[in-house]
Amino acid sequence: MVRGSRAALSSVQSGLDKALSDFLVCPFSKHPLRLCKETHSLINDELGVSYPIVDGIPCLFPKDGKLLKDKDASKPCDSVSSSREST
């Protein structure tokens, strides 16, 4: 039990798993989201909306989304793009 708890805790601390980020889409537009490690959020570049990641869990409720300024949405933060964006 303790080992499982530690493993789960370390995965939460490491952030959102890359494989999971490939499946997540914006609840409004259904477009892929970009993972931004700098702000710990998922970003929809088309709409300019940022969704926070809290304790490794993406908060994709529309009320949790934050509108970004134009310069923030295009900001090339230390991010990992979804593999579906290139297809």
Secondary structure by P-SEA (a helix, b strand, c coil): caaaaaaaaaaaaacccaaaaaaccccccccbbbbbccccbbbccccbbbbbbcccccccccccbbbbccccccccccccccccccc
